[in-house]
Amino acid sequence: VNGYKKSTIEQGIAAVARWAADEGQEGLASHPAVKRALAVAAKIAVPGKVQKLPLGRQDLAAVVGYLQKQGGYLGARDTALFLVGWAGMFRSSELVSIDCKHVHFTSDGRGAMVYVPSSKTDQAGEGAWVFIATCQEQPQLCPVSALQQIINRVGGMGPVFRAEGSSTPLSKTTVGVRLHKALAAAAIPNWELYGAHSLRRGGATYAVRKGVSIRQVMTMGRWRSDVVREYLYAAPSEMWEA
């Protein structure tokens, strides 16, 4: 069992138990010997990943404020990376795959449509359009404006999010690395508890707190099950407002 998570081991035992039941041997999973083996496995199994905290709007604003003071290409790119990721509830793999040709700004100025060619829950590669709304009440936090600026900087062709002077898209691991750096620089407490997925979780949590239904959030974030419910709780800096 070395090298496996406890949940993986449990799934294996359940599969064997179903096979045994089909062969007329009921109750294999509840056998004392199996229970003792599972207890040992739990002690040496690979620990599961700790879920990252959702990034609250206040902390997002602090990060963006730091990046805008930093300026330059990296400041503009990371501002767009984090705002778009948060507002669109994007996975990091989806974010870095966005191409300029995948972005369509609406003629009425209300937002932008971003096409996601494929994602974790879209193995068939059917793709999906994600609408990102303009933020008029806080222009500095507007994901649409930030997206337009970085597209202009890269010349309107190729990957939206790339290293300066490169035509190669960022890797998905870069999203978390850059977010960690920005959170630490903006003096966000416990920044090490956040990761790339904090953008997705933060956007979903904020939407629900603003009255968007779980079903709508599932559609917006391209969730295929109600596992999204596990994502929805306030960030530490916003607990007192809940």
HUUR-V353401 format. One record per backbone hydrogen bond with DSSP energy under -0.5 kcal/mol. CO is the residue of the C=O (numbers start at 1). NH is the residue of the N-H. If there is no record, write none. Layout:
BEGIN
CO;NH, CO;NH
END
This chain:
BEGIN
1;4, 4;46, 5;9, 6;10, 7;11, 8;12, 9;13, 10;14, 11;15, 12;16, 13;17, 14;18, 15;19, 16;20, 17;21, 18;22, 19;23, 20;25, 21;24, 24;26, 25;28, 27;30, 28;31, 31;34, 31;35, 32;36, 33;37, 34;38, 35;39, 36;40, 37;41, 38;42, 39;43, 40;43, 40;44, 41;45, 46;6, 54;56, 56;60, 57;61, 58;62, 59;63, 60;64, 61;65, 62;66, 63;67, 64;68, 65;69, 66;70, 67;71, 71;75, 72;76, 73;77, 74;78, 75;79, 76;80, 77;81, 78;82, 79;83, 80;84, 81;85, 82;86, 83;87, 84;88, 85;90, 86;89, 91;95, 92;96, 93;97, 94;97, 95;98, 98;160, 98;161, 99;102, 100;103, 102;115, 104;113, 106;109, 110;134, 111;106, 112;114, 112;132, 113;104, 114;130, 115;117, 116;128, 119;122, 122;119, 122;125, 128;116, 130;114, 131;133, 132;112, 134;136, 136;139, 138;141, 139;142, 141;143, 142;146, 143;147, 144;148, 145;149, 146;150, 147;151, 148;152, 149;153, 150;154, 151;156, 152;155, 154;157, 158;100, 160;162, 161;170, 163;166, 168;163, 171;174, 171;175, 172;175, 172;176, 173;177, 174;178, 175;179, 176;180, 177;181, 178;182, 179;183, 180;184, 181;185, 182;186, 183;188, 184;187, 188;191, 190;193, 191;194, 193;53, 195;198, 196;199, 196;200, 197;201, 198;55, 198;202, 199;203, 200;204, 201;205, 202;206, 203;207, 204;208, 205;209, 206;210, 207;212, 208;211, 213;217, 214;218, 215;219, 216;220, 217;221, 218;222, 218;223, 219;222, 225;228, 226;229, 227;230, 228;231, 228;232, 229;232, 231;233, 235;238, 235;239, 236;239, 238;241, 238;242, 239;242
END
